[in-house]
Amino acid sequence: MKKLQKKYINDSLTEEELEELKKKVNSSTDEQLSSVFMDFWNNDDFCDANIDKATIEDIKKEIDNKTKRILIKSPKAIFRRVVSIAASILLPILILSTVYLYNQNKVMTEAHVVIETKAGERVSIILPDETKVDLNELSKMEYSPNSMNKDKRTVYFEGEGYFNVHKDLKHPFTINTYNLTVTVLGTKFNLYTRSEDENAVIALDEGKVQLISKTSDETAIITSGQMATVNNKTGKINITSREESLYDASAWKKGELVFRNTPFNEMTNKLEKTFGINIKFAEANDSDRFTGIFSSDDLNEVISIIEKTYHVKGRLNGRDIIFSKR
């Protein structure tokens, strides 16, 4: 890939080589792509012959000034976007800036850090207190590094994520959402909370978690093997203990979308969010329910399963998928 990357930077790729580079990027893991970035940054010279030193210094100063708010995205998603556009003389500077901003996060003490994923993106983060967070698509987390290891470790969160919280009995870990406060000492759990959905859900694999509903002030404590569902309108907390529910809650980490007797419109809404599409049925029956497992990485498989299940034919029109009776 390194040879193709250098040719891409120099704008000397043939159409066949560009397609080969795209395939290599799409088949690489986030860790592999991150390694490619770092190797290029550490060992290769940037071609800046047509850029005067004053411009480069201005760019570096601008990067240094952005310490109040940082947006970190999946390295894989960033590189895919770079490959999708035509090369320009400033591309090396853009790549330099991305890596530079990413590394700055490790040393800044005053920054307000924002991690956000788009549709189809997932990212793993290690926080300053050694807590690991896996973010699912369309999720957002914010925190201040300078306060992470003090009296209270606090993050602000919306979306879906799997938290492996580093155990620290003296410093509770708190997650604030628009409707919930979640407090833990050291545990593993999946948290789903989106303002547009009916419920927020937390499924606990290990440890103990305290929940406080901001709507009703109701408080609950759940332990390993339990799942809490919080109604976003009433704030009512319902606790269950079902092994299959715990599996379903974090199935997204394995690239799965699991539905069990799920209402038809709820199922299609989930698919639309996951793939960034619009699903339209010529003759939809909202009373239908669906049970099954989809791959969250294969839209063609999803279309095929829907066609066989509902005896319909799917037609792709831009971002719309229109299903009609055979």
C-alpha positions as CSV (number, residue, x, y, z in Angstrom):
1,M,0.0,0.0,0.0
2,K,2.9,2.4,0.7
3,K,3.9,2.5,-2.9
4,L,0.4,3.3,-4.0
5,Q,0.0,5.9,-1.3
6,K,3.1,7.7,-2.4
7,K,2.0,7.7,-6.1
8,Y,-1.4,9.0,-4.9
9,I,0.3,11.9,-3.1
10,N,2.2,12.7,-6.2
11,D,-0.9,12.5,-8.4
12,S,0.6,9.7,-10.6
13,L,-1.8,6.9,-10.0
14,T,-3.4,5.2,-13.0
15,E,-7.2,4.4,-12.8
16,E,-6.3,0.7,-12.2
17,E,-3.9,1.6,-9.4
18,L,-6.5,3.9,-7.8
19,E,-9.1,1.1,-7.7
20,E,-6.4,-1.2,-6.2
21,L,-5.7,1.4,-3.5
22,K,-9.5,1.7,-2.7
23,K,-9.8,-2.0,-2.3
24,K,-6.8,-2.2,0.0
25,V,-8.2,0.6,2.2
26,N,-11.7,-1.0,2.4
27,S,-10.2,-4.4,3.4
28,S,-7.9,-2.9,6.1
29,T,-8.6,-2.6,9.8
30,D,-8.5,0.7,11.6
31,E,-5.3,-0.4,13.3
32,Q,-3.6,-1.2,10.0
33,L,-4.6,2.2,8.5
34,S,-3.5,4.0,11.6
35,S,-0.1,2.3,11.3
36,V,0.1,3.3,7.6
37,F,-0.5,7.0,8.6
38,M,2.1,6.9,11.4
39,D,4.7,5.2,9.2
40,F,4.2,7.8,6.4
41,W,4.3,10.7,8.9
42,N,7.5,9.4,10.6
43,N,9.5,8.1,7.7
44,D,8.5,10.0,4.5
45,D,9.2,13.4,3.3
46,F,6.3,15.7,2.3
47,C,6.5,17.2,-1.1
48,D,6.1,20.9,-0.3
49,A,8.1,22.4,-3.2
50,N,5.2,24.5,-4.3
51,I,4.2,25.7,-0.8
52,D,6.2,28.6,0.7
53,K,7.5,28.3,4.3
54,A,5.2,31.1,5.5
55,T,2.1,29.1,4.4
56,I,3.3,26.0,6.2
57,E,4.0,28.0,9.3
58,D,0.5,29.6,9.2
59,I,-1.0,26.1,8.9
60,K,0.9,24.8,11.9
61,K,0.0,27.9,14.0
62,E,-3.7,27.3,13.1
63,I,-3.5,23.7,14.2
64,D,-1.8,24.8,17.5
65,N,-4.6,27.3,18.1
66,K,-7.3,24.6,17.9
67,T,-7.0,23.5,21.5
68,K,-10.5,24.3,22.7
69,R,-12.4,21.8,20.6
70,I,-11.2,18.7,18.7
71,L,-13.2,16.4,16.5
72,I,-11.7,12.9,16.3
73,K,-13.0,10.4,13.7
74,S,-12.2,6.9,12.8
75,P,-8.8,6.7,10.9
76,K,-10.4,4.3,8.4
77,A,-13.2,6.8,7.7
78,I,-10.8,9.7,7.3
79,F,-8.6,7.8,4.9
80,R,-11.5,6.5,2.8
81,R,-12.6,10.1,2.3
82,V,-9.1,11.1,1.3
83,V,-9.0,8.4,-1.3
84,S,-12.4,9.4,-2.7
85,I,-11.2,12.8,-3.9
86,A,-8.7,14.0,-6.4
87,A,-5.2,14.5,-5.2
88,S,-3.9,18.1,-4.8
89,I,-0.7,19.7,-3.7
90,L,-2.2,20.4,-0.3
91,L,-3.1,16.8,0.4
92,P,0.2,16.1,2.3
93,I,-0.5,19.0,4.5
94,L,-4.1,17.7,5.2
95,I,-2.8,14.3,6.2
96,L,-0.1,16.0,8.3
97,S,-2.8,18.0,10.1
98,T,-5.0,15.0,10.8
99,V,-2.2,13.0,12.4
100,Y,-0.9,16.1,14.2
101,L,-4.3,16.9,15.7
102,Y,-4.8,13.3,16.8
103,N,-1.4,13.2,18.6
104,Q,-2.0,16.6,20.2
105,N,-4.9,15.0,22.2
106,K,-2.4,13.1,24.2
107,V,-0.6,16.1,25.6
108,M,-3.3,18.8,25.9
109,T,-4.6,19.5,29.4
110,E,-7.2,22.2,28.7
111,A,-8.9,20.9,25.6
112,H,-12.5,19.9,25.4
113,V,-12.4,16.7,23.4
114,V,-15.3,15.6,21.1
115,I,-15.4,12.1,19.5
116,E,-18.1,11.6,16.9
117,T,-19.0,8.9,14.5
118,K,-21.0,9.1,11.2
119,A,-23.2,6.5,9.7
120,G,-21.3,3.3,9.1
121,E,-18.4,4.3,11.3
122,R,-17.2,2.8,14.6
123,V,-14.2,3.8,16.7
124,S,-12.4,2.7,19.8
125,I,-11.0,5.2,22.3
126,I,-8.8,4.9,25.4
127,L,-9.6,7.7,27.8
128,P,-6.9,9.3,30.0
129,D,-8.0,7.1,33.0
130,E,-7.5,3.9,30.9
131,T,-11.2,3.4,30.3
132,K,-11.9,1.9,26.9
133,V,-15.0,3.0,24.9
134,D,-16.2,1.4,21.7
135,L,-18.5,3.9,19.9
136,N,-21.1,2.6,17.4
137,E,-22.2,4.7,14.5
138,L,-23.9,8.0,14.9
139,S,-22.6,8.5,18.4
140,K,-20.9,11.3,20.3
141,M,-18.9,11.6,23.4
142,E,-17.3,14.6,25.0
143,Y,-14.9,15.0,27.9
144,S,-12.2,17.3,29.4
145,P,-8.8,15.6,29.8
146,N,-7.7,17.8,32.6
147,S,-10.5,16.6,34.9
148,M,-10.6,13.0,33.9
149,N,-8.4,11.7,36.8
150,K,-9.7,14.0,39.6
151,D,-12.6,13.7,42.0
152,K,-15.1,12.6,39.4
153,R,-14.4,11.1,35.9
154,T,-17.2,12.6,33.7
155,V,-18.1,12.2,30.1
156,Y,-21.1,13.4,28.1
157,F,-22.6,10.9,25.7
158,E,-25.3,10.3,23.1
159,G,-25.8,7.3,20.8
160,E,-24.5,3.8,21.5
161,G,-21.3,2.6,23.1
162,Y,-19.7,-0.2,25.0
163,F,-17.9,1.0,28.1
164,N,-15.0,-0.9,29.8
165,V,-14.5,1.4,32.8
166,H,-11.2,1.3,34.5
167,K,-11.7,0.4,38.2
168,D,-11.0,3.3,40.5
169,L,-12.8,3.2,43.9
170,K,-11.9,6.7,44.8
171,H,-13.0,8.3,41.6
172,P,-16.5,7.4,40.3
173,F,-17.0,7.3,36.5
174,T,-20.1,9.3,35.5
175,I,-21.9,9.4,32.1
176,N,-24.3,12.2,31.5
177,T,-26.8,11.9,28.7
178,Y,-29.8,14.2,27.9
179,N,-32.0,12.1,30.1
180,L,-29.8,9.9,32.3
181,T,-27.0,10.0,34.8
182,V,-25.0,6.7,35.0
183,T,-22.4,6.3,37.7
184,V,-20.0,3.4,38.0
185,L,-16.7,2.5,39.7
186,G,-15.4,-0.2,37.4
187,T,-17.5,-2.3,35.1
188,K,-18.4,-3.4,31.5
189,F,-21.7,-2.4,29.9
190,N,-23.5,-1.4,26.7
191,L,-25.3,2.0,26.7
192,Y,-27.9,3.0,24.1
193,T,-29.5,6.4,24.4
194,R,-30.9,8.5,21.6
195,S,-33.3,11.4,22.2
196,E,-35.5,10.4,19.2
197,D,-36.1,6.9,20.5
198,E,-38.7,5.7,23.0
199,N,-36.3,4.1,25.4
200,A,-32.7,4.2,26.6
201,V,-31.1,0.8,27.4
202,I,-28.2,-0.2,29.5
203,A,-27.0,-3.9,29.5
204,L,-24.5,-4.8,32.2
205,D,-21.9,-7.6,31.6
206,E,-19.8,-7.0,34.8
207,G,-20.0,-5.0,38.0
208,K,-22.6,-2.6,39.3
209,V,-24.2,0.5,37.9
210,Q,-26.4,3.3,39.4
211,L,-28.9,5.0,37.1
212,I,-30.8,8.2,37.8
213,S,-33.6,9.4,35.5
214,K,-33.4,13.1,34.9
215,T,-37.2,13.1,34.0
216,S,-38.6,11.3,37.1
217,D,-35.6,11.4,39.5
218,E,-36.1,7.6,39.8
219,T,-33.0,5.8,40.9
220,A,-32.0,2.2,40.2
221,I,-29.0,-0.1,40.7
222,I,-28.4,-2.9,38.3
223,T,-25.8,-5.7,38.6
224,S,-24.0,-8.1,36.3
225,G,-26.4,-9.9,33.9
226,Q,-29.2,-7.3,34.2
227,M,-30.6,-4.8,31.7
228,A,-32.4,-1.6,32.5
229,T,-34.8,0.1,30.0
230,V,-35.6,3.7,30.7
231,N,-38.7,5.3,29.1
232,N,-37.5,8.6,27.7
233,K,-40.9,10.3,28.2
234,T,-41.9,9.1,31.7
235,G,-38.4,8.3,33.1
236,K,-39.7,4.9,34.4
237,I,-37.0,2.3,34.8
238,N,-37.7,-1.3,34.1
239,I,-35.0,-4.0,35.0
240,T,-34.9,-7.4,33.4
241,S,-32.5,-10.4,33.5
242,R,-32.5,-12.2,30.1
243,E,-29.3,-13.6,28.6
244,E,-30.5,-13.1,25.0
245,S,-31.2,-9.5,25.7
246,L,-27.6,-9.0,26.9
247,Y,-26.3,-10.6,23.8
248,D,-28.6,-8.5,21.5
249,A,-27.5,-5.2,23.2
250,S,-23.9,-5.5,22.2
251,A,-24.4,-7.5,19.0
252,W,-23.3,-4.4,17.0
253,K,-19.7,-5.0,18.1
254,K,-19.8,-8.3,16.1
255,G,-21.3,-6.6,13.1
256,E,-24.8,-7.9,13.7
257,L,-28.3,-6.3,13.8
258,V,-30.5,-8.5,15.9
259,F,-34.3,-8.3,15.8
260,R,-36.7,-10.4,18.0
261,N,-40.4,-10.0,17.3
262,T,-39.6,-6.4,16.4
263,P,-42.4,-4.2,15.0
264,F,-42.0,-3.6,11.2
265,N,-41.5,0.1,11.4
266,E,-39.0,-0.2,14.2
267,M,-36.9,-2.7,12.2
268,T,-36.9,-0.5,9.0
269,N,-36.0,2.6,11.1
270,K,-33.0,0.8,12.5
271,L,-31.9,-0.3,9.0
272,E,-32.2,3.3,7.7
273,K,-30.0,4.7,10.5
274,T,-27.4,1.9,10.1
275,F,-27.0,2.2,6.3
276,G,-27.9,5.8,5.8
277,I,-30.8,4.9,3.4
278,N,-34.5,5.4,3.0
279,I,-36.7,2.3,2.9
280,K,-40.1,2.5,1.2
281,F,-42.7,-0.2,0.9
282,A,-45.5,0.0,-1.7
283,E,-47.7,-2.0,0.6
284,A,-46.4,-1.8,4.2
285,N,-48.1,-3.5,7.1
286,D,-47.1,-1.8,10.3
287,S,-48.6,-4.7,12.3
288,D,-46.0,-7.1,11.0
289,R,-43.1,-8.2,13.2
290,F,-39.7,-9.4,12.3
291,T,-37.3,-11.9,13.9
292,G,-33.8,-12.4,12.5
293,I,-30.2,-11.3,12.3
294,F,-28.8,-9.0,9.6
295,S,-25.1,-8.2,8.9
296,S,-24.6,-4.5,9.6
297,D,-21.9,-4.4,6.9
298,D,-23.8,-6.0,4.0
299,L,-26.7,-4.0,2.5
300,N,-27.2,-6.5,-0.3
301,E,-27.7,-9.3,2.2
302,V,-30.3,-7.2,4.0
303,I,-32.2,-6.5,0.8
304,S,-32.2,-10.2,-0.1
305,I,-33.5,-11.3,3.2
306,I,-36.3,-8.7,3.1
307,E,-37.3,-9.8,-0.4
308,K,-37.5,-13.4,0.6
309,T,-39.3,-12.7,3.9
310,Y,-42.0,-10.4,2.6
311,H,-42.2,-11.7,-1.0
312,V,-41.2,-8.4,-2.5
313,K,-38.7,-7.0,-5.0
314,G,-36.3,-4.2,-4.0
315,R,-35.2,-1.5,-6.3
316,L,-32.4,1.0,-5.5
317,N,-32.9,4.6,-6.5
318,G,-30.1,6.8,-5.1
319,R,-30.3,6.4,-1.3
320,D,-33.9,5.1,-1.5
321,I,-34.7,1.4,-1.6
322,I,-38.2,0.8,-2.9
323,F,-39.9,-2.6,-2.2
324,S,-42.9,-3.6,-4.2
325,K,-44.9,-6.8,-4.6
326,R,-43.6,-9.3,-7.0
